[in-house]
Amino acid sequence: MEIIVFEKESYWKMQKQLMSMFEEALKSGQQSPDDWISLEEAQALLGVRSKSKMQELRNTNAIKYSKFGRKLIRYSKLSIMAYLKKNIPSY
């Protein structure tokens, strides 16, 4: 095992730089909490009735989703809108 020793001032400077980098990365890729919608809302937006079609969209990465726990899945409204614009010309 290696031990790395920093001067106190250098450590805090590095930590400040890392935090600003993390904040910038979060801002650039951040989605609002309102962006995540339920299965029912996603199905209504897409005009899809079956859960298997939603599973297919998840498997092909056509839309973004996030799984919370074992069963709760939320869908990104932004990615659904992008999917609709890409695949439905009149949308």
C-alpha positions in Angstrom: 0.0 0.0 0.0 1.2 3.5 -0.9 0.6 6.5 1.3 0.5 9.9 -0.4 1.1 13.0 1.7 -0.2 16.4 0.8 0.5 19.8 2.2 -2.7 21.1 3.8 -2.9 24.1 1.4 -2.4 21.8 -1.6 -5.0 19.4 -0.4 -7.7 22.1 0.0 -6.8 23.6 -3.4 -7.2 20.2 -5.1 -10.5 19.6 -3.3 -11.8 23.0 -4.4 -10.8 22.2 -8.0 -12.5 18.8 -7.9 -15.7 20.2 -6.5 -15.9 22.8 -9.2 -15.3 20.1 -11.8 -18.1 18.0 -10.3 -20.5 20.9 -10.2 -19.7 21.8 -13.8 -20.3 18.1 -14.9 -23.6 18.0 -13.0 -24.8 21.3 -14.5 -24.0 20.1 -18.1 -25.8 16.8 -17.7 -28.3 17.5 -15.1 -32.0 16.8 -15.6 -34.6 18.3 -13.5 -36.5 16.1 -11.0 -39.7 16.8 -13.0 -38.1 15.1 -16.0 -38.5 11.6 -14.5 -42.0 10.3 -15.2 -43.9 7.1 -14.3 -44.6 4.2 -16.6 -48.2 5.3 -17.1 -47.1 8.8 -18.1 -44.5 7.5 -20.5 -47.0 5.1 -22.1 -49.4 8.0 -22.6 -46.8 10.2 -24.2 -45.6 7.4 -26.5 -49.1 6.1 -27.3 -48.0 2.6 -26.1 -50.2 0.3 -24.2 -48.0 -2.7 -23.6 -45.3 -3.1 -21.0 -43.4 -5.3 -23.4 -43.0 -2.4 -25.9 -41.7 -0.3 -23.0 -39.3 -3.1 -22.2 -38.2 -3.1 -25.9 -37.5 0.6 -25.9 -35.5 0.2 -22.7 -33.5 -2.7 -24.1 -32.6 -0.9 -27.3 -31.7 2.3 -25.4 -34.2 4.2 -27.4 -35.3 6.1 -24.3 -33.5 6.8 -21.1 -34.8 5.3 -17.8 -33.7 4.8 -14.3 -34.5 2.0 -12.0 -35.1 2.8 -8.3 -35.0 -0.3 -6.1 -36.2 -3.6 -7.6 -39.4 -2.5 -9.4 -39.8 1.3 -9.6 -38.7 2.5 -13.1 -38.8 6.1 -14.1 -38.5 7.4 -17.7 -36.8 10.5 -18.9 -39.4 12.8 -20.4 -36.7 14.6 -22.4 -35.5 11.4 -24.0 -39.1 10.4 -24.8 -39.7 13.7 -26.5 -36.4 13.3 -28.5 -37.4 9.8 -29.5 -40.8 11.1 -30.7 -39.2 13.9 -32.7 -36.7 11.5 -34.3 -39.2 8.8 -35.2 -42.4 10.7 -35.8 -41.9 13.3 -38.5 -45.1 15.3 -37.7 -44.3 15.5 -34.0 
